Structures are given as C-alpha cells and as structure tokens.
Amino acid sequence: MTFHYPNGKRYTAELTKAASTYKPKDVKWSYGKRGMTLEEDINETNQYYLDQEIAVIHKKPTPVQIVNVDYPKRSAAVIKEAYFKQASTTDYNGVYKGKYIDFEAKETKQQTSFPLKNFHKHQIEHIKKVLNQKGICFVLLRFSMTEEVYYLEADQLLSFWKRMEDGGRKSITKQEIDQYGRLIPLGFQPRIDYIKIIDSLYKF
C-alpha cells in the first residue's frame, strides 16, 4: 500500500529505505526514556491520565484520503494507495474537570529559537475559535537537543504570530519562551505532566 503526505511525497519509500538499512547492531539502548518523540511522550502521559481517571485526552487521528482500492475477494478490500490529508485543527483535545482542553505539540532541533513556520494558518484560526469559546488552549514546545518541554498558553502564541504577520521575527526566541512559558520537568508517570501546569494557571 502506498501513502502520500499532503505535499505529494511518498510515505512507503521512506519506510522501505529505513527497513532495508536496518541492522541489529544499529540498535542503541535508551536510558531514562531518552530518544522518545514528543508524540510518544504525550501519548504515554495521556494514557496515564486516562488510567488514573484524571482526564480524558486523545490524539486526533490523521485524516486519510483513499484513492485506490483493490477487491481481491468479494468480502475483502485492500487499500493500494492513500494520502495523508493535512489536519485542519490541533493534535490533541479532551476534557479535564469539565473543561474542554485543546492543544498542539511541536518540536525543533534549534536551540536558540522556535520557528513559527512549524504552525499552520488553519491551526492558528482553530486556536482562536477555541479561545473564543473559553476553552483551555495551549501548545507544548520541545527543544529536542536539550529535551526541554515548555507549556505556552495559546494567547501568547497568538501574540508572537501577530508580530510575525506585522513584519516582525518569524520565530520565538528561547528567552521569550523562558519568560512566557512554563518548563515542564520530565518525569516517569506521567512523563510530561501538563495537567499540573493547568492546575497552577486555572481555578476549578
């Protein structure tokens, strides 16, 4: 089966190449859960929240457009080709203490700033609509080189986005994230305890 990203790039070619070059000796043991992606860390955190009945928050499924289906048998269908559609909203949503939670998660290899190009215009518009409805909305920003994860409230992101649209810098400096964001210490269970930050910012 062949998958394509929204830009038309083939997905299976990358997987095939990676699989063909894989060798057991390439495996590097991970200590302290280092090397996990931001998505993996958040999914693990959300599962902990769910298991402990703290919150119900899930990752939204990536929409897929199927363009080619084979029917080898009357009772079976095989997808031969499909495209990943570009998501129209943010990555995660759910409910916590009766409040709607909505957030996006991004990471960068840069160490001194966070590029705003990581966000899309439709995501910014979605964030504005969530805030208009009094939902709790934020972004989790990860600096992958230092494994630092920050909680940044959505209204702060919008202010930096407006600065860019007005001709200002196209990124958020690390100093600004330190000033306006909240550093989330990485833990074991939960891995990224963003609910603790929400509790410190909102009164329920």
Beta strands, then each sheet from edge to edge (+ up, - down):
strand 1: 2-4
strand 2: 56-59
strand 3: 64-73
strand 4: 76-84
strand 5: 92-96
strand 6: 99-108
strand 7: 113-115
strand 8: 136-143
strand 9: 148-153
strand 10: 171-173
strand 11: 182-184
sheet 1: 1+ 4+ 3-
sheet 2: 2+ 5- 6+ 8+ 9- 11+
sheet 3: 7+ 10-
end
